[in-house]
Amino acid sequence: MLAIFHYCSPCGTLLLGECDGHLCVCDWPTAEGAIRTSVFRRLGQPESVFARTPLLDCAAMQLDEYFAGTRTVFDLPVAMHGTEFQRRVWTALCSTAYGSTETYAGLARRCGCPMSVRAVANAVAANAMSIIIPCHRIVAAGSIGGYAGGAEAKRQLLALEARYSLTFLPD
């Protein structure tokens, strides 16, 4: 069973989902308000119900803290449903520092596959854990690049992190 909950962020509505005690979705819903088909396919087409759970409430609280500029890292049990390659890319995304950006080519190098920039970009695009796994920090060479939440949401997230990252500079 997939418990899902709508979270209203300053950048738009996110759909949070919990499956088997792990956050498995933090994604921008489609125009119809549904989770992207690829997410359901990866989860094996689970039955879903709109419900608030303690984990989804915790995820919402941590997102509130992120948007308030008091959280730079999320501390949630996360299930990454994807291929081994996708999970490797998503793990690398988690080490992209708050308040910084990196190109798809740079991420491909860090993943150990510098000639697979397009495959890395596709894995970034398949990330169903927006913000939690910070795919918004990856930009194209010379432009902001794509984002499931739209270019404006990506700009807002990058601006938020740029504004608050000065708070978290080491002494």
C-alpha positions in Angstrom: 0.0 0.0 0.0 1.3 3.4 -0.9 0.1 6.2 1.4 0.2 9.6 -0.4 -0.2 13.1 0.8 -0.2 16.5 -1.0 2.4 18.9 0.4 2.0 22.6 -0.5 5.5 24.1 -1.0 6.4 27.7 -1.9 7.3 26.3 -5.3 4.1 24.3 -5.9 2.5 21.1 -4.7 4.5 18.0 -4.1 3.1 14.5 -3.7 4.7 12.7 -0.8 4.5 8.9 -0.7 5.3 6.2 1.8 5.6 2.6 1.1 6.8 -0.1 3.6 8.0 2.5 6.1 10.1 4.4 3.7 9.6 7.7 1.8 9.4 6.6 -1.8 7.9 9.6 -3.5 8.5 13.4 -3.2 7.5 14.4 -6.7 5.8 17.1 -8.6 2.4 15.6 -9.7 1.2 15.7 -13.3 -1.5 18.1 -14.4 -4.0 15.4 -13.4 -2.6 15.3 -9.8 -1.2 11.8 -10.2 2.3 10.4 -9.6 4.3 10.1 -12.8 3.7 6.7 -14.4 7.4 5.8 -14.2 7.2 6.0 -10.4 4.2 3.6 -10.3 5.9 1.3 -12.7 9.0 1.1 -10.5 6.8 0.5 -7.4 4.9 -2.3 -9.1 1.6 -0.4 -9.5 0.8 -0.4 -5.8 -2.7 0.4 -4.5 -2.6 3.9 -3.1 -4.6 5.9 -0.5 -4.5 9.5 0.5 -3.4 9.4 4.1 -1.2 11.2 6.5 1.3 8.9 8.3 3.9 9.8 10.9 6.6 9.5 8.3 4.8 11.7 5.8 4.2 14.3 8.6 8.0 14.1 9.4 8.8 14.6 5.7 6.5 17.6 5.6 8.1 19.0 8.7 11.6 18.6 7.2 10.5 20.2 4.0 9.0 23.1 6.0 12.4 23.5 7.7 14.2 23.3 4.3 12.0 26.1 2.9 12.5 28.1 6.1 16.3 27.9 5.5 17.0 25.9 8.7 17.6 22.4 7.1 20.2 21.6 4.5 20.1 17.8 4.7 17.1 15.5 5.1 17.0 12.7 7.7 14.4 10.3 6.4 14.2 6.6 5.6 14.2 6.7 1.8 13.6 3.9 -0.7 15.2 4.5 -4.1 13.2 2.5 -6.6 15.2 2.3 -9.8 17.9 0.5 -11.7 21.4 0.0 -10.1 22.7 2.8 -12.4 19.9 5.2 -11.4 20.5 4.5 -7.7 24.2 5.2 -8.2 23.4 8.6 -9.8 20.8 9.4 -7.1 23.3 8.6 -4.4 25.8 10.9 -6.1 23.1 13.6 -6.2 22.9 13.5 -2.4 26.5 14.6 -2.1 26.0 17.7 -4.2 26.4 20.4 -1.6 23.5 22.6 -0.4 23.7 26.0 -2.1 25.9 24.7 -5.0 25.2 23.5 -8.5 27.0 21.0 -10.7 26.7 20.2 -14.4 25.4 16.9 -15.8 28.9 16.3 -17.1 30.4 16.9 -13.7 27.9 14.5 -12.1 28.7 11.9 -14.8 32.4 12.2 -13.9 31.7 11.7 -10.2 29.6 8.6 -11.0 32.6 7.2 -12.8 31.0 7.3 -16.3 32.2 10.5 -17.9 31.1 9.4 -21.4 27.5 8.8 -20.3 26.3 12.3 -19.7 23.0 11.6 -21.4 22.4 8.5 -19.4 23.2 10.4 -16.2 20.8 13.2 -17.3 18.0 10.6 -17.9 18.6 9.1 -14.4 18.4 12.6 -12.9 15.1 13.1 -14.7 13.8 9.8 -13.3 14.4 10.9 -9.7 11.0 10.6 -7.9 12.5 12.2 -4.7 12.7 15.8 -5.8 14.3 18.1 -3.2 15.1 15.2 -0.8 17.4 13.8 -3.5 18.5 17.3 -4.8 18.3 16.9 -8.6 17.5 20.7 -8.8 21.2 21.3 -8.1 22.2 19.8 -11.5 22.3 22.2 -14.3 23.1 22.1 -18.0 26.2 23.7 -19.4 25.2 27.2 -20.2 21.6 27.0 -18.9 19.5 26.0 -15.9 18.5 22.6 -17.5 15.2 20.8 -17.1 13.3 20.0 -13.9 10.1 17.9 -13.2 8.7 20.8 -11.2 9.4 23.3 -14.0 12.1 25.8 -14.6 10.6 28.4 -12.3 10.5 26.0 -9.3 14.1 25.0 -10.0 15.1 28.7 -10.0 13.3 29.3 -6.8 15.0 26.3 -5.1 18.4 27.4 -6.2 17.7 31.0 -5.1 16.5 29.7 -1.7 19.6 27.7 -1.2 21.9 30.5 -2.4 20.2 32.9 0.1 20.5 30.5 3.1 23.8 28.9 2.3 25.6 31.8 3.8 24.1 30.8 7.1 25.8 27.5 7.0 29.4 28.5 6.2 32.0 26.8 8.5 33.6 29.0 11.1 
